[in-house]
């Protein structure tokens, strides 16, 4: 068993209900808010944080 330590967790804030959570998954575009199930655009957040390059 390989345990991979992922230090790329980012804070995500839902634009609808303002819920904030740590996300460390692999999704590049959208994640679902655990509280209200709204789709949150994670790509925009990553570009803002400088984790990925915007077009
Ligand atoms: Zn929400």
mmCIF file of the protein (N, C-alpha, C, O) and its ligand, coordinates in Angstrom:
data_MODEL
# 
_entry.id   MODEL 
# 
loop_
_entity.id 
_entity.type 
_entity.pdbx_number_of_molecules 
1 polymer     1 
2 non-polymer 1 
# 
_entity_poly.entity_id                      1 
_entity_poly.type                           'polypeptide(L)' 
_entity_poly.nstd_linkage                   no 
_entity_poly.nstd_monomer                   no 
_entity_poly.pdbx_seq_one_letter_code       
;(UNK)(UNK)(UNK)(UNK)(UNK)(UNK)(UNK)(UNK)(UNK)(UNK)(UNK)(UNK)(UNK)(UNK)(UNK)(UNK)
(UNK)(UNK)(UNK)(UNK)(UNK)(UNK)(UNK)(UNK)(UNK)(UNK)(UNK)(UNK)(UNK)(UNK)(UNK)(UNK)
(UNK)(UNK)(UNK)(UNK)(UNK)(UNK)(UNK)(UNK)(UNK)(UNK)(UNK)(UNK)(UNK)(UNK)(UNK)(UNK)
(UNK)(UNK)(UNK)(UNK)(UNK)(UNK)(UNK)
;
_entity_poly.pdbx_seq_one_letter_code_can   XXXXXXXXXXXXXXXXXXXXXXXXXXXXXXXXXXXXXXXXXXXXXXXXXXXXXXX 
_entity_poly.pdbx_strand_id                 A 
# 
loop_
_entity_poly_seq.entity_id 
_entity_poly_seq.num 
_entity_poly_seq.mon_id 
_entity_poly_seq.hetero 
1 1  UNK n 
1 2  UNK n 
1 3  UNK n 
1 4  UNK n 
1 5  UNK n 
1 6  UNK n 
1 7  UNK n 
1 8  UNK n 
1 9  UNK n 
1 10 UNK n 
1 11 UNK n 
1 12 UNK n 
1 13 UNK n 
1 14 UNK n 
1 15 UNK n 
1 16 UNK n 
1 17 UNK n 
1 18 UNK n 
1 19 UNK n 
1 20 UNK n 
1 21 UNK n 
1 22 UNK n 
1 23 UNK n 
1 24 UNK n 
1 25 UNK n 
1 26 UNK n 
1 27 UNK n 
1 28 UNK n 
1 29 UNK n 
1 30 UNK n 
1 31 UNK n 
1 32 UNK n 
1 33 UNK n 
1 34 UNK n 
1 35 UNK n 
1 36 UNK n 
1 37 UNK n 
1 38 UNK n 
1 39 UNK n 
1 40 UNK n 
1 41 UNK n 
1 42 UNK n 
1 43 UNK n 
1 44 UNK n 
1 45 UNK n 
1 46 UNK n 
1 47 UNK n 
1 48 UNK n 
1 49 UNK n 
1 50 UNK n 
1 51 UNK n 
1 52 UNK n 
1 53 UNK n 
1 54 UNK n 
1 55 UNK n 
# 
loop_
_struct_asym.id 
_struct_asym.entity_id 
A 1 
B 2 
# 
loop_
_chem_comp.id 
_chem_comp.type 
_chem_comp.mon_nstd_flag 
UNK 'L-peptide linking' . 
ZN  non-polymer         . 
# 
_pdbx_entity_nonpoly.entity_id   2 
_pdbx_entity_nonpoly.name        ? 
_pdbx_entity_nonpoly.comp_id     ZN 
# 
_pdbx_nonpoly_scheme.asym_id         B 
_pdbx_nonpoly_scheme.entity_id       2 
_pdbx_nonpoly_scheme.mon_id          ZN 
_pdbx_nonpoly_scheme.ndb_seq_num     1 
_pdbx_nonpoly_scheme.pdb_seq_num     101 
_pdbx_nonpoly_scheme.auth_seq_num    101 
_pdbx_nonpoly_scheme.pdb_mon_id      ZN 
_pdbx_nonpoly_scheme.auth_mon_id     ZN 
_pdbx_nonpoly_scheme.pdb_strand_id   A 
_pdbx_nonpoly_scheme.pdb_ins_code    . 
# 
loop_
_atom_site.group_PDB 
_atom_site.id 
_atom_site.type_symbol 
_atom_site.label_atom_id 
_atom_site.label_alt_id 
_atom_site.label_comp_id 
_atom_site.label_asym_id 
_atom_site.label_entity_id 
_atom_site.label_seq_id 
_atom_site.pdbx_PDB_ins_code 
_atom_site.Cartn_x 
_atom_site.Cartn_y 
_atom_site.Cartn_z 
_atom_site.occupancy 
_atom_site.B_iso_or_equiv 
_atom_site.pdbx_formal_charge 
_atom_site.auth_seq_id 
_atom_site.auth_comp_id 
_atom_site.auth_asym_id 
_atom_site.auth_atom_id 
_atom_site.pdbx_PDB_model_num 
ATOM   1   N  N  . UNK A 1 1  ? 0.841   -1.200 0.000   1.00 0.00 ? 1   UNK A N  1 
ATOM   2   C  CA . UNK A 1 1  ? 0.000   0.000  0.000   1.00 0.00 ? 1   UNK A CA 1 
ATOM   3   C  C  . UNK A 1 1  ? 0.877   1.252  0.000   1.00 0.00 ? 1   UNK A C  1 
ATOM   4   O  O  . UNK A 1 1  ? 1.804   1.392  0.798   1.00 0.00 ? 1   UNK A O  1 
ATOM   5   N  N  . UNK A 1 2  ? 0.560   2.125  -0.894  1.00 0.00 ? 2   UNK A N  1 
ATOM   6   C  CA . UNK A 1 2  ? 1.317   3.364  -1.004  1.00 0.00 ? 2   UNK A CA 1 
ATOM   7   C  C  . UNK A 1 2  ? 0.474   4.519  -0.471  1.00 0.00 ? 2   UNK A C  1 
ATOM   8   O  O  . UNK A 1 2  ? -0.655  4.760  -0.900  1.00 0.00 ? 2   UNK A O  1 
ATOM   9   N  N  . UNK A 1 3  ? 1.065   5.201  0.460   1.00 0.00 ? 3   UNK A N  1 
ATOM   10  C  CA . UNK A 1 3  ? 0.355   6.373  0.968   1.00 0.00 ? 3   UNK A CA 1 
ATOM   11  C  C  . UNK A 1 3  ? 0.993   7.621  0.368   1.00 0.00 ? 3   UNK A C  1 
ATOM   12  O  O  . UNK A 1 3  ? 2.160   7.930  0.610   1.00 0.00 ? 3   UNK A O  1 
ATOM   13  N  N  . UNK A 1 4  ? 0.232   8.287  -0.381  1.00 0.00 ? 4   UNK A N  1 
ATOM   14  C  CA . UNK A 1 4  ? 0.733   9.485  -1.019  1.00 0.00 ? 4   UNK A CA 1 
ATOM   15  C  C  . UNK A 1 4  ? 0.295   10.707 -0.207  1.00 0.00 ? 4   UNK A C  1 
ATOM   16  O  O  . UNK A 1 4  ? -0.887  10.924 0.060   1.00 0.00 ? 4   UNK A O  1 
ATOM   17  N  N  . UNK A 1 5  ? 1.276   11.470 0.161   1.00 0.00 ? 5   UNK A N  1 
ATOM   18  C  CA . UNK A 1 5  ? 0.939   12.688 0.893   1.00 0.00 ? 5   UNK A CA 1 
ATOM   19  C  C  . UNK A 1 5  ? 0.701   13.819 -0.101  1.00 0.00 ? 5   UNK A C  1 
ATOM   20  O  O  . UNK A 1 5  ? 1.574   14.209 -0.877  1.00 0.00 ? 5   UNK A O  1 
ATOM   21  N  N  . UNK A 1 6  ? -0.478  14.301 -0.037  1.00 0.00 ? 6   UNK A N  1 
ATOM   22  C  CA . UNK A 1 6  ? -0.851  15.343 -0.981  1.00 0.00 ? 6   UNK A CA 1 
ATOM   23  C  C  . UNK A 1 6  ? -0.881  16.692 -0.277  1.00 0.00 ? 6   UNK A C  1 
ATOM   24  O  O  . UNK A 1 6  ? -1.707  16.934 0.603   1.00 0.00 ? 6   UNK A O  1 
ATOM   25  N  N  . UNK A 1 7  ? 0.018   17.547 -0.674  1.00 0.00 ? 7   UNK A N  1 
ATOM   26  C  CA . UNK A 1 7  ? 0.054   18.857 -0.033  1.00 0.00 ? 7   UNK A CA 1 
ATOM   27  C  C  . UNK A 1 7  ? -0.591  19.926 -0.908  1.00 0.00 ? 7   UNK A C  1 
ATOM   28  O  O  . UNK A 1 7  ? -0.400  21.122 -0.690  1.00 0.00 ? 7   UNK A O  1 
ATOM   29  N  N  . UNK A 1 8  ? -1.344  19.484 -1.882  1.00 0.00 ? 8   UNK A N  1 
ATOM   30  C  CA . UNK A 1 8  ? -1.930  20.441 -2.802  1.00 0.00 ? 8   UNK A CA 1 
ATOM   31  C  C  . UNK A 1 8  ? -3.378  20.777 -2.437  1.00 0.00 ? 8   UNK A C  1 
ATOM   32  O  O  . UNK A 1 8  ? -4.178  21.177 -3.283  1.00 0.00 ? 8   UNK A O  1 
ATOM   33  N  N  . UNK A 1 9  ? -3.680  20.604 -1.175  1.00 0.00 ? 9   UNK A N  1 
ATOM   34  C  CA . UNK A 1 9  ? -5.045  20.940 -0.765  1.00 0.00 ? 9   UNK A CA 1 
ATOM   35  C  C  . UNK A 1 9  ? -5.290  22.436 -0.867  1.00 0.00 ? 9   UNK A C  1 
ATOM   36  O  O  . UNK A 1 9  ? -4.447  23.254 -0.499  1.00 0.00 ? 9   UNK A O  1 
ATOM   37  N  N  . UNK A 1 10 ? -6.438  22.762 -1.366  1.00 0.00 ? 10  UNK A N  1 
ATOM   38  C  CA . UNK A 1 10 ? -6.772  24.175 -1.470  1.00 0.00 ? 10  UNK A CA 1 
ATOM   39  C  C  . UNK A 1 10 ? -8.119  24.433 -0.803  1.00 0.00 ? 10  UNK A C  1 
ATOM   40  O  O  . UNK A 1 10 ? -8.968  23.549 -0.690  1.00 0.00 ? 10  UNK A O  1 
ATOM   41  N  N  . UNK A 1 11 ? -8.273  25.643 -0.379  1.00 0.00 ? 11  UNK A N  1 
ATOM   42  C  CA . UNK A 1 11 ? -9.537  26.027 0.237   1.00 0.00 ? 11  UNK A CA 1 
ATOM   43  C  C  . UNK A 1 11 ? -10.530 26.428 -0.842  1.00 0.00 ? 11  UNK A C  1 
ATOM   44  O  O  . UNK A 1 11 ? -10.232 27.236 -1.722  1.00 0.00 ? 11  UNK A O  1 
ATOM   45  N  N  . UNK A 1 12 ? -11.693 25.855 -0.753  1.00 0.00 ? 12  UNK A N  1 
ATOM   46  C  CA . UNK A 1 12 ? -12.729 26.159 -1.725  1.00 0.00 ? 12  UNK A CA 1 
ATOM   47  C  C  . UNK A 1 12 ? -13.908 26.797 -1.009  1.00 0.00 ? 12  UNK A C  1 
ATOM   48  O  O  . UNK A 1 12 ? -14.341 26.355 0.055   1.00 0.00 ? 12  UNK A O  1 
ATOM   49  N  N  . UNK A 1 13 ? -14.398 27.837 -1.625  1.00 0.00 ? 13  UNK A N  1 
ATOM   50  C  CA . UNK A 1 13 ? -15.560 28.498 -1.057  1.00 0.00 ? 13  UNK A CA 1 
ATOM   51  C  C  . UNK A 1 13 ? -16.710 28.414 -2.037  1.00 0.00 ? 13  UNK A C  1 
ATOM   52  O  O  . UNK A 1 13 ? -16.592 28.801 -3.200  1.00 0.00 ? 13  UNK A O  1 
ATOM   53  N  N  . UNK A 1 14 ? -17.799 27.913 -1.553  1.00 0.00 ? 14  UNK A N  1 
ATOM   54  C  CA . UNK A 1 14 ? -18.985 27.812 -2.390  1.00 0.00 ? 14  UNK A CA 1 
ATOM   55  C  C  . UNK A 1 14 ? -19.573 29.199 -2.631  1.00 0.00 ? 14  UNK A C  1 
ATOM   56  O  O  . UNK A 1 14 ? -19.770 29.984 -1.704  1.00 0.00 ? 14  UNK A O  1 
ATOM   57  N  N  . UNK A 1 15 ? -19.844 29.471 -3.897  1.00 0.00 ? 15  UNK A N  1 
ATOM   58  C  CA . UNK A 1 15 ? -20.365 30.798 -4.227  1.00 0.00 ? 15  UNK A CA 1 
ATOM   59  C  C  . UNK A 1 15 ? -21.827 30.950 -3.841  1.00 0.00 ? 15  UNK A C  1 
ATOM   60  O  O  . UNK A 1 15 ? -22.361 32.059 -3.810  1.00 0.00 ? 15  UNK A O  1 
ATOM   61  N  N  . UNK A 1 16 ? -22.456 29.844 -3.553  1.00 0.00 ? 16  UNK A N  1 
ATOM   62  C  CA . UNK A 1 16 ? -23.885 29.910 -3.249  1.00 0.00 ? 16  UNK A CA 1 
ATOM   63  C  C  . UNK A 1 16 ? -24.161 29.995 -1.742  1.00 0.00 ? 16  UNK A C  1 
ATOM   64  O  O  . UNK A 1 16 ? -24.923 30.849 -1.289  1.00 0.00 ? 16  UNK A O  1 
ATOM   65  N  N  . UNK A 1 17 ? -23.532 29.101 -0.978  1.00 0.00 ? 17  UNK A N  1 
ATOM   66  C  CA . UNK A 1 17 ? -23.851 29.066 0.453   1.00 0.00 ? 17  UNK A CA 1 
ATOM   67  C  C  . UNK A 1 17 ? -22.684 29.522 1.327   1.00 0.00 ? 17  UNK A C  1 
ATOM   68  O  O  . UNK A 1 17 ? -22.796 29.521 2.553   1.00 0.00 ? 17  UNK A O  1 
ATOM   69  N  N  . UNK A 1 18 ? -21.559 29.912 0.709   1.00 0.00 ? 18  UNK A N  1 
ATOM   70  C  CA . UNK A 1 18 ? -20.383 30.413 1.428   1.00 0.00 ? 18  UNK A CA 1 
ATOM   71  C  C  . UNK A 1 18 ? -19.691 29.376 2.303   1.00 0.00 ? 18  UNK A C  1 
ATOM   72  O  O  . UNK A 1 18 ? -18.876 29.722 3.158   1.00 0.00 ? 18  UNK A O  1 
ATOM   73  N  N  . UNK A 1 19 ? -20.011 28.129 2.093   1.00 0.00 ? 19  UNK A N  1 
ATOM   74  C  CA . UNK A 1 19 ? -19.338 27.074 2.825   1.00 0.00 ? 19  UNK A CA 1 
ATOM   75  C  C  . UNK A 1 19 ? -17.894 26.949 2.332   1.00 0.00 ? 19  UNK A C  1 
ATOM   76  O  O  . UNK A 1 19 ? -17.637 26.982 1.128   1.00 0.00 ? 19  UNK A O  1 
ATOM   77  N  N  . UNK A 1 20 ? -16.949 26.806 3.278   1.00 0.00 ? 20  UNK A N  1 
ATOM   78  C  CA . UNK A 1 20 ? -15.537 26.696 2.916   1.00 0.00 ? 20  UNK A CA 1 
ATOM   79  C  C  . UNK A 1 20 ? -15.020 25.332 3.335   1.00 0.00 ? 20  UNK A C  1 
ATOM   80  O  O  . UNK A 1 20 ? -15.259 24.890 4.459   1.00 0.00 ? 20  UNK A O  1 
ATOM   81  N  N  . UNK A 1 21 ? -14.310 24.661 2.428   1.00 0.00 ? 21  UNK A N  1 
ATOM   82  C  CA . UNK A 1 21 ? -13.723 23.374 2.773   1.00 0.00 ? 21  UNK A CA 1 
ATOM   83  C  C  . UNK A 1 21 ? -12.407 23.167 2.050   1.00 0.00 ? 21  UNK A C  1 
ATOM   84  O  O  . UNK A 1 21 ? -12.099 23.839 1.065   1.00 0.00 ? 21  UNK A O  1 
ATOM   85  N  N  . UNK A 1 22 ? -11.638 22.214 2.567   1.00 0.00 ? 22  UNK A N  1 
ATOM   86  C  CA . UNK A 1 22 ? -10.364 21.870 1.947   1.00 0.00 ? 22  UNK A CA 1 
ATOM   87  C  C  . UNK A 1 22 ? -10.596 20.825 0.886   1.00 0.00 ? 22  UNK A C  1 
ATOM   88  O  O  . UNK A 1 22 ? -11.277 19.824 1.107   1.00 0.00 ? 22  UNK A O  1 
ATOM   89  N  N  . UNK A 1 23 ? -10.016 21.077 -0.269  1.00 0.00 ? 23  UNK A N  1 
ATOM   90  C  CA . UNK A 1 23 ? -10.142 20.111 -1.342  1.00 0.00 ? 23  UNK A CA 1 
ATOM   91  C  C  . UNK A 1 23 ? -8.768  19.653 -1.805  1.00 0.00 ? 23  UNK A C  1 
ATOM   92  O  O  . UNK A 1 23 ? -7.903  20.476 -2.107  1.00 0.00 ? 23  UNK A O  1 
ATOM   93  N  N  . UNK A 1 24 ? -8.570  18.368 -1.861  1.00 0.00 ? 24  UNK A N  1 
ATOM   94  C  CA . UNK A 1 24 ? -7.289  17.842 -2.292  1.00 0.00 ? 24  UNK A CA 1 
ATOM   95  C  C  . UNK A 1 24 ? -7.446  16.782 -3.354  1.00 0.00 ? 24  UNK A C  1 
ATOM   96  O  O  . UNK A 1 24 ? -6.546  15.973 -3.580  1.00 0.00 ? 24  UNK A O  1 
ATOM   97  N  N  . UNK A 1 25 ? -8.579  16.789 -3.996  1.00 0.00 ? 25  UNK A N  1 
ATOM   98  C  CA . UNK A 1 25 ? -8.861  15.774 -5.012  1.00 0.00 ? 25  UNK A CA 1 
ATOM   99  C  C  . UNK A 1 25 ? -8.245  16.090 -6.355  1.00 0.00 ? 25  UNK A C  1 
ATOM   100 O  O  . UNK A 1 25 ? -7.451  17.020 -6.495  1.00 0.00 ? 25  UNK A O  1 
ATOM   101 N  N  . UNK A 1 26 ? -8.619  15.314 -7.320  1.00 0.00 ? 26  UNK A N  1 
ATOM   102 C  CA . UNK A 1 26 ? -7.969  15.417 -8.630  1.00 0.00 ? 26  UNK A CA 1 
ATOM   103 C  C  . UNK A 1 26 ? -8.781  16.175 -9.666  1.00 0.00 ? 26  UNK A C  1 
ATOM   104 O  O  . UNK A 1 26 ? -8.312  16.400 -10.782 1.00 0.00 ? 26  UNK A O  1 
ATOM   105 N  N  . UNK A 1 27 ? -9.970  16.560 -9.312  1.00 0.00 ? 27  UNK A N  1 
ATOM   106 C  CA . UNK A 1 27 ? -10.812 17.229 -10.286 1.00 0.00 ? 27  UNK A CA 1 
ATOM   107 C  C  . UNK A 1 27 ? -10.186 18.541 -10.747 1.00 0.00 ? 27  UNK A C  1 
ATOM   108 O  O  . UNK A 1 27 ? -9.691  19.325 -9.938  1.00 0.00 ? 27  UNK A O  1 
ATOM   109 N  N  . UNK A 1 28 ? -10.215 18.763 -12.040 1.00 0.00 ? 28  UNK A N  1 
ATOM   110 C  CA . UNK A 1 28 ? -9.586  19.959 -12.602 1.00 0.00 ? 28  UNK A CA 1 
ATOM   111 C  C  . UNK A 1 28 ? -10.590 21.081 -12.828 1.00 0.00 ? 28  UNK A C  1 
ATOM   112 O  O  . UNK A 1 28 ? -10.221 22.253 -12.902 1.00 0.00 ? 28  UNK A O  1 
ATOM   113 N  N  . UNK A 1 29 ? -11.826 20.723 -12.935 1.00 0.00 ? 29  UNK A N  1 
ATOM   114 C  CA . UNK A 1 29 ? -12.798 21.739 -13.330 1.00 0.00 ? 29  UNK A CA 1 
ATOM   115 C  C  . UNK A 1 29 ? -13.858 22.038 -12.272 1.00 0.00 ? 29  UNK A C  1 
ATOM   116 O  O  . UNK A 1 29 ? -13.995 23.173 -11.815 1.00 0.00 ? 29  UNK A O  1 
ATOM   117 N  N  . UNK A 1 30 ? -14.592 21.015 -11.897 1.00 0.00 ? 30  UNK A N  1 
ATOM   118 C  CA . UNK A 1 30 ? -15.682 21.270 -10.976 1.00 0.00 ? 30  UNK A CA 1 
ATOM   119 C  C  . UNK A 1 30 ? -15.676 20.319 -9.790  1.00 0.00 ? 30  UNK A C  1 
ATOM   120 O  O  . UNK A 1 30 ? -15.380 19.130 -9.912  1.00 0.00 ? 30  UNK A O  1 
ATOM   121 N  N  . UNK A 1 31 ? -16.012 20.885 -8.645  1.00 0.00 ? 31  UNK A N  1 
ATOM   122 C  CA . UNK A 1 31 ? -16.244 20.056 -7.469  1.00 0.00 ? 31  UNK A CA 1 
ATOM   123 C  C  . UNK A 1 31 ? -17.636 20.409 -6.947  1.00 0.00 ? 31  UNK A C  1 
ATOM   124 O  O  . UNK A 1 31 ? -18.172 21.485 -7.210  1.00 0.00 ? 31  UNK A O  1 
ATOM   125 N  N  . UNK A 1 32 ? -18.187 19.480 -6.213  1.00 0.00 ? 32  UNK A N  1 
ATOM   126 C  CA . UNK A 1 32 ? -19.522 19.701 -5.688  1.00 0.00 ? 32  UNK A CA 1 
ATOM   127 C  C  . UNK A 1 32 ? -19.453 20.130 -4.238  1.00 0.00 ? 32  UNK A C  1 
ATOM   128 O  O  . UNK A 1 32 ? -18.777 19.495 -3.428  1.00 0.00 ? 32  UNK A O  1 
ATOM   129 N  N  . UNK A 1 33 ? -20.136 21.183 -3.913  1.00 0.00 ? 33  UNK A N  1 
ATOM   130 C  CA . UNK A 1 33 ? -20.190 21.650 -2.536  1.00 0.00 ? 33  UNK A CA 1 
ATOM   131 C  C  . UNK A 1 33 ? -20.814 20.574 -1.656  1.00 0.00 ? 33  UNK A C  1 
ATOM   132 O  O  . UNK A 1 33 ? -21.899 20.077 -1.955  1.00 0.00 ? 33  UNK A O  1 
ATOM   133 N  N  . UNK A 1 34 ? -20.128 20.211 -0.566  1.00 0.00 ? 34  UNK A N  1 
ATOM   134 C  CA . UNK A 1 34 ? -20.659 19.154 0.300   1.00 0.00 ? 34  UNK A CA 1 
ATOM   135 C  C  . UNK A 1 34 ? -21.921 19.568 1.045   1.00 0.00 ? 34  UNK A C  1 
ATOM   136 O  O  . UNK A 1 34 ? -22.655 18.721 1.554   1.00 0.00 ? 34  UNK A O  1 
ATOM   137 N  N  . UNK A 1 35 ? -22.165 20.845 1.106   1.00 0.00 ? 35  UNK A N  1 
ATOM   138 C  CA . UNK A 1 35 ? -23.327 21.308 1.857   1.00 0.00 ? 35  UNK A CA 1 
ATOM   139 C  C  . UNK A 1 35 ? -24.577 21.463 0.996   1.00 0.00 ? 35  UNK A C  1 
ATOM   140 O  O  . UNK A 1 35 ? -25.648 20.969 1.349   1.00 0.00 ? 35  UNK A O  1 
ATOM   141 N  N  . UNK A 1 36 ? -24.433 22.155 -0.141  1.00 0.00 ? 36  UNK A N  1 
ATOM   142 C  CA . UNK A 1 36 ? -25.634 22.438 -0.940  1.00 0.00 ? 36  UNK A CA 1 
ATOM   143 C  C  . UNK A 1 36 ? -25.590 21.782 -2.319  1.00 0.00 ? 36  UNK A C  1 
ATOM   144 O  O  . UNK A 1 36 ? -26.529 21.911 -3.105  1.00 0.00 ? 36  UNK A O  1 
ATOM   145 N  N  . UNK A 1 37 ? -24.482 21.069 -2.609  1.00 0.00 ? 37  UNK A N  1 
ATOM   146 C  CA . UNK A 1 37 ? -24.328 20.328 -3.865  1.00 0.00 ? 37  UNK A CA 1 
ATOM   147 C  C  . UNK A 1 37 ? -24.296 21.198 -5.113  1.00 0.00 ? 37  UNK A C  1 
ATOM   148 O  O  . UNK A 1 37 ? -24.603 20.744 -6.215  1.00 0.00 ? 37  UNK A O  1 
ATOM   149 N  N  . UNK A 1 38 ? -23.925 22.435 -4.922  1.00 0.00 ? 38  UNK A N  1 
ATOM   150 C  CA . UNK A 1 38 ? -23.724 23.306 -6.069  1.00 0.00 ? 38  UNK A CA 1 
ATOM   151 C  C  . UNK A 1 38 ? -22.374 23.002 -6.712  1.00 0.00 ? 38  UNK A C  1 
ATOM   152 O  O  . UNK A 1 38 ? -21.407 22.697 -6.014  1.00 0.00 ? 38  UNK A O  1 
ATOM   153 N  N  . UNK A 1 39 ? -22.308 23.082 -8.017  1.00 0.00 ? 39  UNK A N  1 
ATOM   154 C  CA . UNK A 1 39 ? -21.034 22.902 -8.701  1.00 0.00 ? 39  UNK A CA 1 
ATOM   155 C  C  . UNK A 1 39 ? -20.183 24.160 -8.550  1.00 0.00 ? 39  UNK A C  1 
ATOM   156 O  O  . UNK A 1 39 ? -20.621 25.269 -8.856  1.00 0.00 ? 39  UNK A O  1 
ATOM   157 N  N  . UNK A 1 40 ? -18.971 23.963 -8.078  1.00 0.00 ? 40  UNK A N  1 
ATOM   158 C  CA . UNK A 1 40 ? -18.051 25.080 -7.903  1.00 0.00 ? 40  UNK A CA 1 
ATOM   159 C  C  . UNK A 1 40 ? -16.920 24.923 -8.904  1.00 0.00 ? 40  UNK A C  1 
ATOM   160 O  O  . UNK A 1 40 ? -16.335 23.847 -9.029  1.00 0.00 ? 40  UNK A O  1 
ATOM   161 N  N  . UNK A 1 41 ? -16.615 26.000 -9.616  1.00 0.00 ? 41  UNK A N  1 
ATOM   162 C  CA . UNK A 1 41 ? -15.558 25.962 -10.617 1.00 0.00 ? 41  UNK A CA 1 
ATOM   163 C  C  . UNK A 1 41 ? -14.204 26.034 -9.933  1.00 0.00 ? 41  UNK A C  1 
ATOM   164 O  O  . UNK A 1 41 ? -13.760 27.107 -9.525  1.00 0.00 ? 41  UNK A O  1 
ATOM   165 N  N  . UNK A 1 42 ? -13.560 24.902 -9.812  1.00 0.00 ? 42  UNK A N  1 
ATOM   166 C  CA . UNK A 1 42 ? -12.281 24.812 -9.115  1.00 0.00 ? 42  UNK A CA 1 
ATOM   167 C  C  . UNK A 1 42 ? -11.148 25.361 -9.980  1.00 0.00 ? 42  UNK A C  1 
ATOM   168 O  O  . UNK A 1 42 ? -10.119 25.800 -9.467  1.00 0.00 ? 42  UNK A O  1 
ATOM   169 N  N  . UNK A 1 43 ? -11.346 25.331 -11.266 1.00 0.00 ? 43  UNK A N  1 
ATOM   170 C  CA . UNK A 1 43 ? -10.314 25.801 -12.183 1.00 0.00 ? 43  UNK A CA 1 
ATOM   171 C  C  . UNK A 1 43 ? -10.031 27.291 -11.986 1.00 0.00 ? 43  UNK A C  1 
ATOM   172 O  O  . UNK A 1 43 ? -8.878  27.721 -11.975 1.00 0.00 ? 43  UNK A O  1 
ATOM   173 N  N  . UNK A 1 44 ? -11.076 28.047 -11.835 1.00 0.00 ? 44  UNK A N  1 
ATOM   174 C  CA . UNK A 1 44 ? -10.925 29.478 -11.592 1.00 0.00 ? 44  UNK A CA 1 
ATOM   175 C  C  . UNK A 1 44 ? -10.146 29.740 -10.320 1.00 0.00 ? 44  UNK A C  1 
ATOM   176 O  O  . UNK A 1 44 ? -9.305  30.636 -10.264 1.00 0.00 ? 44  UNK A O  1 
ATOM   177 N  N  . UNK A 1 45 ? -10.432 28.956 -9.310  1.00 0.00 ? 45  UNK A N  1 
ATOM   178 C  CA . UNK A 1 45 ? -9.762  29.118 -8.018  1.00 0.00 ? 45  UNK A CA 1 
ATOM   179 C  C  . UNK A 1 45 ? -8.285  28.770 -8.157  1.00 0.00 ? 45  UNK A C  1 
ATOM   180 O  O  . UNK A 1 45 ? -7.420  29.466 -7.626  1.00 0.00 ? 45  UNK A O  1 
ATOM   181 N  N  . UNK A 1 46 ? -8.009  27.692 -8.874  1.00 0.00 ? 46  UNK A N  1 
ATOM   182 C  CA . UNK A 1 46 ? -6.614  27.272 -9.073  1.00 0.00 ? 46  UNK A CA 1 
ATOM   183 C  C  . UNK A 1 46 ? -5.815  28.299 -9.869  1.00 0.00 ? 46  UNK A C  1 
ATOM   184 O  O  . UNK A 1 46 ? -4.645  28.552 -9.581  1.00 0.00 ? 46  UNK A O  1 
ATOM   185 N  N  . UNK A 1 47 ? -6.453  28.876 -10.858 1.00 0.00 ? 47  UNK A N  1 
ATOM   186 C  CA . UNK A 1 47 ? -5.769  29.909 -11.642 1.00 0.00 ? 47  UNK A CA 1 
ATOM   187 C  C  . UNK A 1 47 ? -5.479  31.117 -10.756 1.00 0.00 ? 47  UNK A C  1 
ATOM   188 O  O  . UNK A 1 47 ? -4.404  31.712 -10.827 1.00 0.00 ? 47  UNK A O  1 
ATOM   189 N  N  . UNK A 1 48 ? -6.426  31.457 -9.947  1.00 0.00 ? 48  UNK A N  1 
ATOM   190 C  CA . UNK A 1 48 ? -6.280  32.588 -9.031  1.00 0.00 ? 48  UNK A CA 1 
ATOM   191 C  C  . UNK A 1 48 ? -5.130  32.359 -8.057  1.00 0.00 ? 48  UNK A C  1 
ATOM   192 O  O  . UNK A 1 48 ? -4.382  33.280 -7.729  1.00 0.00 ? 48  UNK A O  1 
ATOM   193 N  N  . UNK A 1 49 ? -5.003  31.125 -7.606  1.00 0.00 ? 49  UNK A N  1 
ATOM   194 C  CA . UNK A 1 49 ? -3.948  30.796 -6.645  1.00 0.00 ? 49  UNK A CA 1 
ATOM   195 C  C  . UNK A 1 49 ? -2.604  30.572 -7.321  1.00 0.00 ? 49  UNK A C  1 
ATOM   196 O  O  . UNK A 1 49 ? -1.584  30.419 -6.650  1.00 0.00 ? 49  UNK A O  1 
ATOM   197 N  N  . UNK A 1 50 ? -2.605  30.552 -8.638  1.00 0.00 ? 50  UNK A N  1 
ATOM   198 C  CA . UNK A 1 50 ? -1.382  30.334 -9.370  1.00 0.00 ? 50  UNK A CA 1 
ATOM   199 C  C  . UNK A 1 50 ? -0.955  28.882 -9.456  1.00 0.00 ? 50  UNK A C  1 
ATOM   200 O  O  . UNK A 1 50 ? 0.194   28.588 -9.783  1.00 0.00 ? 50  UNK A O  1 
ATOM   201 N  N  . UNK A 1 51 ? -1.877  27.971 -9.163  1.00 0.00 ? 51  UNK A N  1 
ATOM   202 C  CA . UNK A 1 51 ? -1.554  26.541 -9.213  1.00 0.00 ? 51  UNK A CA 1 
ATOM   203 C  C  . UNK A 1 51 ? -1.516  26.018 -10.642 1.00 0.00 ? 51  UNK A C  1 
ATOM   204 O  O  . UNK A 1 51 ? -0.743  25.121 -10.979 1.00 0.00 ? 51  UNK A O  1 
ATOM   205 N  N  . UNK A 1 52 ? -2.361  26.597 -11.461 1.00 0.00 ? 52  UNK A N  1 
ATOM   206 C  CA . UNK A 1 52 ? -2.327  26.254 -12.869 1.00 0.00 ? 52  UNK A CA 1 
ATOM   207 C  C  . UNK A 1 52 ? -2.338  27.526 -13.685 1.00 0.00 ? 52  UNK A C  1 
ATOM   208 O  O  . UNK A 1 52 ? -2.678  28.602 -13.195 1.00 0.00 ? 52  UNK A O  1 
ATOM   209 N  N  . UNK A 1 53 ? -1.963  27.381 -14.920 1.00 0.00 ? 53  UNK A N  1 
ATOM   210 C  CA . UNK A 1 53 ? -1.889  28.538 -15.786 1.00 0.00 ? 53  UNK A CA 1 
ATOM   211 C  C  . UNK A 1 53 ? -3.197  28.775 -16.509 1.00 0.00 ? 53  UNK A C  1 
ATOM   212 O  O  . UNK A 1 53 ? -3.779  27.852 -17.079 1.00 0.00 ? 53  UNK A O  1 
ATOM   213 N  N  . UNK A 1 54 ? -3.650  29.997 -16.484 1.00 0.00 ? 54  UNK A N  1 
ATOM   214 C  CA . UNK A 1 54 ? -4.874  30.325 -17.218 1.00 0.00 ? 54  UNK A CA 1 
ATOM   215 C  C  . UNK A 1 54 ? -4.589  30.553 -18.671 1.00 0.00 ? 54  UNK A C  1 
ATOM   216 O  O  . UNK A 1 54 ? -3.447  30.773 -19.076 1.00 0.00 ? 54  UNK A O  1 
ATOM   217 N  N  . UNK A 1 55 ? -5.648  30.499 -19.454 1.00 0.00 ? 55  UNK A N  1 
ATOM   218 C  CA . UNK A 1 55 ? -5.441  30.710 -20.881 1.00 0.00 ? 55  UNK A CA 1 
ATOM   219 C  C  . UNK A 1 55 ? -5.272  32.189 -21.195 1.00 0.00 ? 55  UNK A C  1 
ATOM   220 O  O  . UNK A 1 55 ? -5.086  32.557 -22.356 1.00 0.00 ? 55  UNK A O  1 
HETATM 221 ZN ZN . ZN  B 2 .  ? -22.658 25.374 -1.137  1.00 0.00 ? 101 ZN  A ZN 1 
# 
